C-alpha cells in the first residue's frame, strides 16, 4: 500500500513537471512570436516611409551622394 502512494506521488510530480515545461515552452514561443511580429511591423513601416523622413536620414542621403 505504501508503494502505491509513493508511485502515485511520483506520477503527480512528473505530470506537474511536464506541465511546467509545457508552460515554459509556450511562454518562450509567445516571446519569440511577439518579437518577430514587432520586427515585421517595424520593417514594414520603414519600407513605407522614404529615407529622407527617417530621423537623421540626412546621413543616409549624404552617404550616397558624391562629395566633390
Buried (B, 14 or more C-beta within 10 A) or exposed (E): EEEEEEEEEEEEEEEEEEEEEEEEEEEEEEEEEEEEEEEEEEEEEEEEEEEEEEEEEEEEEEEEEEEE
